[in-house]
Amino acid sequence: MRLRLRAMSFSLARAPHIARNSAIVLLLLAAGSAWSATAEDLVREVDAALASDEDATPTLRATAIAAMLGGAAALAPVERAALHLAIAEAWIDAGDSEKAEASIKAALADPAATPALRERAGLAFIAAWQDRLRRVEPGAAVPGLDAGLKPLGDLGPKVAARAACAQAQRLLAETAEPPAKPGEGPAKAAVDPALVLIDQALALLVASPPDERIPVYSLRLLAMERSGAKAEAVQAWLASHQADPAAATLAELALTGNQKLVGQKAPALPPRRLDGAVDPFTAPAGQPMLVYFFATWSQASTTLTPHLANAAKAVGASLVGVSLDNQDTRDRLMGYAVLAGIDLPIVGEGVGWDGDADDAWHIDVVPSLIAVDAKGIIRAVDLAQGPPEQVVQRVVAAFGGAPPAGQPLPKLKEKIAEPAEVVVP
């Protein structure tokens, strides 16, 4: 019997003048449907028959699959429910969410529908709702997703999680850009409920394979950015969830080398002093620290260095400079901190980019500024970008403090001269 249906489909494929006649295609498919054993077989035969029809459209395909119901008496009950779902999915592809929802409800009303089919039906219902959102005219009302799903009963945690994410995406669509100031404006009103929904989705998927949570984590990071959260806060949140393989995978994909250090134990610093001090450097115990990678040949470092006293003072942190000067420029480090007007012990290896410190701390550019808390855990990276005043504010925010008020930024006591011959390592 299966061979007869295949032969019929083969003849359709070889007779384009018949295949283009939609009415004949539908009649032949409906007549042959009784010989297929599964809903999947029926869909496959429809696709094979329409493959040679140049005028075939998603609507024609959905209509053809729906026509199979007339000859589906020979199908097992569970396959009949599966056929209803195949019809619904075809109508979603055709952009007719109303017909899709009708087929989904028919599938769920079938007593033969298994938990797997009910889950598939719920996911299809959400897809139909999202398609309706995309197609609706601006300002037109669309019924809430919860209102549509509730009468369908319990469809499983995966459907509930997908529904939460779909509603969160709708809220985020109302906030195309982050607010001018973090935590202010209409973005916060939309994003806060979205974050709650996304966290609900993560909780629902806790027992699911990690791959199913990765898109949810990604949506969570997007929502945080839309809320105006600073990059350091987003990185810290992701770092706090590294016990979840899904979050760890996303961090590996999304974060740069030094961003992955956030939340981790700070690497050791070079003990060698390059500023003329005799005793090896020892990191202060139980005190927050700002680790400043710089070089005398870097003009950006020369501009930023004298402003770092305010940054360290504002958070009660010690400041240590890690020089990436090499043998051609490291002599310039003698007296560098005095000329800059700040208390800055300077350590390093004196070999430029050929040392181990820049690799251990994942430093790709100077100046770079990293915040380490009193427990030796990295709180934030990439703090040295932007004007000096913004750097100070960024440091304070990294430690959860308030910007220093009325504290003047120190200036260079005198210009730090450039070396006679600058050799970029």
C-alpha positions as CSV (number, residue, x, y, z in Angstrom):
1,M,0.0,0.0,0.0
2,R,2.9,2.4,0.8
3,L,4.3,1.5,-2.7
4,R,1.1,2.6,-4.4
5,L,1.2,6.0,-2.7
6,R,4.8,6.5,-3.7
7,A,4.1,5.5,-7.3
8,M,1.2,8.1,-7.4
9,S,3.5,10.8,-6.0
10,F,6.2,9.9,-8.6
11,S,3.7,10.2,-11.4
12,L,2.7,13.7,-10.1
13,A,6.3,14.7,-10.1
14,R,6.7,13.6,-13.6
15,A,3.5,15.3,-14.8
16,P,4.0,19.1,-14.2
17,H,0.9,20.0,-16.1
18,I,-1.1,18.0,-13.6
19,A,0.9,19.2,-10.5
20,R,0.2,22.8,-11.4
21,N,-3.5,22.2,-11.2
22,S,-4.0,22.6,-7.5
23,A,-7.5,21.0,-7.4
24,I,-6.2,17.8,-9.0
25,V,-3.2,17.7,-6.6
26,L,-5.5,18.0,-3.6
27,L,-7.9,15.3,-4.9
28,L,-5.1,12.9,-5.6
29,L,-3.5,13.5,-2.3
30,A,-6.7,13.1,-0.4
31,A,-7.5,9.9,-2.3
32,G,-4.1,8.4,-1.5
33,S,-3.9,9.5,2.1
34,A,-5.3,6.2,3.5
35,W,-2.1,4.3,2.4
36,S,0.3,6.3,4.6
37,A,1.1,4.9,8.1
38,T,2.0,8.1,9.9
39,A,1.3,11.8,9.7
40,E,5.0,12.4,8.9
41,D,4.5,10.1,5.8
42,L,1.5,12.2,4.7
43,V,3.4,15.5,5.0
44,R,6.4,14.0,3.1
45,E,4.1,12.8,0.3
46,V,2.5,16.3,0.0
47,D,6.0,17.9,-0.2
48,A,7.1,15.4,-2.8
49,A,4.0,16.1,-4.9
50,L,4.3,19.8,-4.7
51,A,8.0,19.9,-5.4
52,S,7.4,20.1,-9.1
53,D,4.6,22.7,-8.9
54,E,6.1,26.1,-9.8
55,D,2.9,27.7,-8.4
56,A,3.1,26.0,-5.0
57,T,2.9,28.4,-2.1
58,P,2.9,27.9,1.7
59,T,-0.9,28.4,1.6
60,L,-1.3,25.6,-1.0
61,R,0.9,23.3,1.1
62,A,-1.1,24.0,4.2
63,T,-4.4,23.4,2.3
64,A,-3.0,20.1,0.8
65,I,-2.0,18.8,4.3
66,A,-5.3,19.8,5.7
67,A,-7.0,17.9,2.9
68,M,-5.4,14.7,4.2
69,L,-7.8,14.7,7.2
70,G,-10.6,13.5,4.9
71,G,-8.8,10.2,4.3
72,A,-7.1,9.8,7.7
73,A,-9.5,7.2,9.0
74,A,-6.8,4.6,8.7
75,L,-4.3,6.5,10.8
76,A,-3.7,5.5,14.4
77,P,-5.4,8.0,16.8
78,V,-2.0,9.4,17.9
79,E,-1.1,10.0,14.3
80,R,-4.3,11.8,13.7
81,A,-3.5,14.2,16.5
82,A,0.0,14.6,15.0
83,L,-1.6,15.4,11.6
84,H,-3.6,18.2,13.2
85,L,-0.3,19.6,14.5
86,A,1.4,19.3,11.1
87,I,-1.5,21.3,9.6
88,A,-1.1,23.9,12.3
89,E,2.6,24.3,11.6
90,A,1.9,24.6,7.9
91,W,-0.6,27.4,8.5
92,I,2.0,29.2,10.7
93,D,4.4,29.0,7.7
94,A,1.6,30.4,5.5
95,G,1.0,33.3,7.9
96,D,-2.5,32.3,9.0
97,S,-2.4,32.2,12.8
98,E,-6.1,31.8,13.2
99,K,-6.3,28.6,11.2
100,A,-3.1,27.4,13.0
101,E,-4.7,28.0,16.4
102,A,-7.8,26.1,15.3
103,S,-5.7,23.1,14.3
104,I,-3.7,23.2,17.5
105,K,-6.9,23.2,19.6
106,A,-8.2,20.2,17.6
107,A,-4.9,18.3,18.3
108,L,-5.1,19.1,22.0
109,A,-8.8,18.0,22.1
110,D,-7.9,14.6,20.8
111,P,-7.6,12.1,23.7
112,A,-4.8,10.3,21.9
113,A,-2.5,13.4,22.2
114,T,0.7,12.3,24.1
115,P,2.6,14.6,26.4
116,A,5.2,15.1,23.6
117,L,2.4,16.1,21.2
118,R,0.9,18.5,23.8
119,E,4.3,20.1,24.3
120,R,4.7,20.5,20.5
121,A,1.2,21.9,20.3
122,G,2.0,24.5,23.0
123,L,5.2,25.6,21.2
124,A,3.2,25.9,18.0
125,F,0.6,28.0,19.7
126,I,3.3,30.4,20.9
127,A,4.8,30.6,17.5
128,A,1.4,31.4,16.0
129,W,0.9,34.2,18.6
130,Q,4.3,35.6,17.8
131,D,3.5,35.5,14.1
132,R,0.3,37.4,14.7
133,L,2.3,40.1,16.7
134,R,4.6,40.5,13.7
135,R,1.7,40.9,11.2
136,V,-0.7,43.1,13.2
137,E,-1.2,46.7,12.3
138,P,0.5,49.2,14.6
139,G,-1.8,50.0,17.5
140,A,-4.0,47.0,17.0
141,A,-4.8,44.9,20.0
142,V,-3.5,41.3,20.3
143,P,-4.9,39.0,23.0
144,G,-2.4,38.2,25.7
145,L,-0.5,34.9,25.4
146,D,-1.5,33.7,28.9
147,A,-5.2,34.2,28.0
148,G,-4.8,31.9,25.0
149,L,-2.7,29.3,26.7
150,K,-4.6,28.9,30.0
151,P,-7.7,27.1,28.5
152,L,-5.3,24.5,26.9
153,G,-4.2,23.2,30.2
154,D,-0.7,22.1,31.5
155,L,1.5,21.8,28.4
156,G,4.8,21.2,30.3
157,P,7.7,23.3,31.6
158,K,9.2,23.9,28.2
159,V,6.0,25.5,26.9
160,A,5.7,27.6,30.0
161,A,9.3,28.7,29.7
162,R,8.9,29.6,26.0
163,A,5.7,31.5,26.8
164,A,7.6,33.6,29.4
165,C,10.4,34.3,26.9
166,A,7.9,35.3,24.2
167,Q,6.1,37.7,26.6
168,A,9.5,39.1,27.6
169,Q,10.5,39.7,24.0
170,R,7.2,41.6,23.5
171,L,8.1,43.9,26.4
172,L,11.7,44.4,25.1
173,A,10.3,45.3,21.7
174,E,8.8,48.4,23.3
175,T,12.3,49.5,24.3
176,A,14.5,49.7,21.2
177,E,17.3,51.6,23.0
178,P,18.6,51.7,26.6
179,P,17.6,54.8,28.6
180,A,19.8,57.9,28.7
181,K,20.5,57.1,32.4
182,P,20.5,53.6,33.9
183,G,17.3,52.7,35.7
184,E,15.3,55.6,34.4
185,G,12.6,56.3,31.8
186,P,10.1,54.0,30.1
187,A,12.8,51.3,29.5
188,K,12.8,50.4,33.2
189,A,9.0,50.0,33.3
190,A,9.2,47.5,30.4
191,V,12.4,45.7,31.2
192,D,11.9,45.0,34.9
193,P,8.9,42.7,34.2
194,A,10.8,41.2,31.3
195,L,13.6,40.2,33.6
196,V,11.2,38.6,36.0
197,L,9.7,36.5,33.1
198,I,13.2,35.5,31.8
199,D,14.2,34.4,35.3
200,Q,11.0,32.3,35.5
201,A,12.0,30.7,32.2
202,L,15.4,29.8,33.5
203,A,13.9,28.2,36.6
204,L,11.5,26.2,34.5
205,L,14.3,24.9,32.4
206,V,16.7,24.0,35.2
207,A,16.4,20.3,34.5
208,S,16.6,20.7,30.7
209,P,19.7,20.2,28.6
210,P,22.0,23.3,28.8
211,D,21.5,24.0,25.1
212,E,17.9,24.9,25.8
213,R,18.9,27.5,28.4
214,I,21.6,29.3,26.3
215,P,19.0,31.4,24.3
216,V,17.3,32.3,27.5
217,Y,20.6,33.5,29.1
218,S,21.2,35.5,25.9
219,L,17.8,37.1,26.2
220,R,18.6,37.9,29.8
221,L,21.8,39.8,28.9
222,L,19.9,41.7,26.2
223,A,17.3,42.7,28.7
224,M,19.9,43.9,31.1
225,E,21.5,46.0,28.4
226,R,18.1,47.5,27.5
227,S,17.7,48.5,31.1
228,G,20.9,50.5,30.9
229,A,22.9,48.2,33.0
230,K,26.7,48.8,32.6
231,A,28.8,46.2,30.9
232,E,30.5,45.4,34.2
233,A,27.2,44.6,35.9
234,V,26.2,42.3,33.0
235,Q,29.5,40.5,33.1
236,A,29.3,40.1,36.9
237,W,25.8,38.7,36.7
238,L,26.9,36.2,34.0
239,A,30.0,35.3,36.1
240,S,27.7,34.6,39.1
241,H,25.9,31.9,37.1
242,Q,29.0,30.1,35.8
243,A,28.0,26.9,37.7
244,D,25.4,26.5,35.0
245,P,27.0,25.0,31.9
246,A,24.7,27.0,29.7
247,A,25.9,30.3,31.2
248,A,29.5,29.1,31.0
249,T,29.1,28.4,27.3
250,L,27.5,31.7,26.6
251,A,30.3,33.5,28.5
252,E,32.8,31.6,26.4
253,L,31.1,32.8,23.2
254,A,30.2,36.3,24.2
255,L,33.0,37.6,26.5
256,T,36.5,38.7,25.7
257,G,39.5,37.1,27.5
258,N,39.6,39.7,30.4
259,Q,35.8,39.8,30.7
260,K,35.9,36.2,31.6
261,L,38.1,37.1,34.6
262,V,35.2,38.9,36.3
263,G,34.2,36.9,39.4
264,Q,37.4,34.9,39.4
265,K,40.5,35.1,41.7
266,A,42.9,37.7,40.5
267,P,46.1,36.3,38.9
268,A,49.4,37.1,40.7
269,L,51.2,40.3,40.0
270,P,54.9,40.5,39.1
271,P,56.9,41.0,42.4
272,R,59.7,42.9,40.7
273,R,59.7,46.7,41.2
274,L,60.6,48.8,38.2
275,D,60.4,52.2,40.0
276,G,63.6,51.9,42.0
277,A,62.2,50.4,45.1
278,V,64.3,47.6,46.6
279,D,61.7,45.4,48.3
280,P,59.6,43.1,46.2
281,F,55.9,44.1,45.8
282,T,53.3,42.3,47.9
283,A,49.6,42.9,47.3
284,P,47.9,44.4,50.3
285,A,45.8,41.8,52.1
286,G,42.1,42.5,52.8
287,Q,42.1,45.7,50.8
288,P,40.5,46.4,47.4
289,M,43.0,47.1,44.7
290,L,43.1,48.9,41.3
291,V,45.5,47.2,38.9
292,Y,46.7,49.6,36.3
293,F,48.4,48.3,33.2
294,F,50.2,51.1,31.4
295,A,53.4,52.1,29.5
296,T,55.4,55.3,29.3
297,W,55.3,55.2,25.5
298,S,51.5,55.3,25.6
299,Q,50.1,58.8,25.4
300,A,46.7,57.6,26.7
301,S,48.5,56.2,29.8
302,T,50.2,59.6,30.3
303,T,46.9,61.3,30.2
304,L,45.1,59.0,32.5
305,T,47.8,58.2,35.2
306,P,47.5,61.5,37.2
307,H,43.7,61.0,37.6
308,L,43.9,57.6,39.2
309,A,44.5,58.9,42.7
310,N,40.9,60.1,42.9
311,A,39.6,56.8,41.6
312,A,41.5,54.8,44.3
313,K,40.7,57.3,47.1
314,A,37.0,57.2,46.2
315,V,36.7,53.4,46.8
316,G,39.4,53.1,49.5
317,A,41.6,51.0,47.2
318,S,45.3,50.7,46.8
319,L,46.7,51.4,43.4
320,V,49.4,49.4,41.7
321,G,50.9,50.1,38.3
322,V,52.0,47.2,36.0
323,S,54.3,48.5,33.4
324,L,54.5,47.0,29.9
325,D,57.6,49.0,29.1
326,N,60.5,47.0,27.6
327,Q,64.3,47.4,27.9
328,D,64.3,50.5,25.6
329,T,61.8,52.5,27.7
330,R,61.7,51.1,31.2
331,D,64.3,53.6,32.5
332,R,61.6,56.2,32.1
333,L,59.8,54.6,35.0
334,M,62.2,56.1,37.6
335,G,60.3,58.9,39.2
336,Y,57.2,58.4,36.9
337,A,54.8,58.4,39.8
338,V,56.3,61.5,41.4
339,L,56.0,63.4,38.1
340,A,52.4,62.2,37.8
341,G,51.6,63.4,41.4
342,I,50.3,60.1,42.7
343,D,51.4,57.3,45.0
344,L,51.9,54.5,42.5
345,P,54.1,51.5,43.1
346,I,55.2,50.1,39.7
347,V,55.9,46.5,39.1
348,G,56.6,44.6,35.9
349,E,58.9,42.3,34.0
350,G,60.6,44.9,31.8
351,V,60.0,43.0,28.6
352,G,57.0,44.7,27.2
353,W,54.4,42.4,25.7
354,D,56.7,39.4,26.0
355,G,56.1,38.9,29.7
356,D,53.6,36.7,31.5
357,A,51.5,39.3,33.3
358,D,49.7,40.7,30.3
359,D,48.7,37.1,29.3
360,A,47.6,36.1,32.7
361,W,45.4,39.2,33.0
362,H,44.3,39.1,29.3
363,I,45.5,42.6,28.6
364,D,45.3,43.6,24.9
365,V,45.7,47.3,25.2
366,V,47.1,50.0,27.5
367,P,46.0,51.7,29.5
368,S,43.8,49.0,31.1
369,L,42.3,49.3,34.6
370,I,41.0,46.4,36.6
371,A,39.1,46.4,39.9
372,V,39.9,43.7,42.5
373,D,37.9,43.5,45.8
374,A,39.2,42.9,49.3
375,K,38.9,39.2,48.8
376,G,41.1,39.2,45.8
377,I,38.2,38.7,43.3
378,I,38.1,40.7,40.1
379,R,35.0,42.9,40.2
380,A,35.3,44.7,36.8
381,V,37.6,45.1,33.8
382,D,37.9,47.6,30.9
383,L,37.6,50.5,33.3
384,A,40.2,52.8,31.5
385,Q,38.1,53.7,28.5
386,G,36.9,57.2,28.0
387,P,37.8,60.6,29.5
388,P,39.5,60.5,32.9
389,E,36.4,61.8,34.7
390,Q,34.4,58.9,33.4
391,V,37.1,56.5,34.4
392,V,36.8,57.7,38.0
393,Q,33.0,57.3,38.0
394,R,33.3,53.8,36.4
395,V,35.7,52.7,39.1
396,V,33.4,53.9,41.9
397,A,30.4,52.2,40.2
398,A,32.4,48.9,40.0
399,F,32.7,48.9,43.8
400,G,29.1,49.9,44.3
401,G,29.9,53.3,45.7
402,A,28.8,56.9,44.8
403,P,30.8,59.2,42.6
404,P,33.1,61.5,44.6
405,A,31.6,64.9,45.1
406,G,33.7,68.1,44.9
407,Q,37.0,66.3,44.7
408,P,39.3,68.1,42.2
409,L,41.2,65.9,39.8
410,P,44.9,66.2,40.2
411,K,47.0,67.5,37.4
412,L,50.6,66.6,36.4
413,K,53.1,68.5,38.4
414,E,55.1,68.7,35.2
415,K,54.9,67.2,31.8
416,I,56.2,63.6,31.6
417,A,58.8,63.8,28.9
418,E,58.6,61.3,26.1
419,P,61.6,59.0,25.6
420,A,64.1,60.1,23.0
421,E,63.2,57.1,20.9
422,V,59.9,55.4,21.4
423,V,60.1,51.7,20.7
424,V,56.6,50.1,20.7
425,P,57.1,46.6,21.9
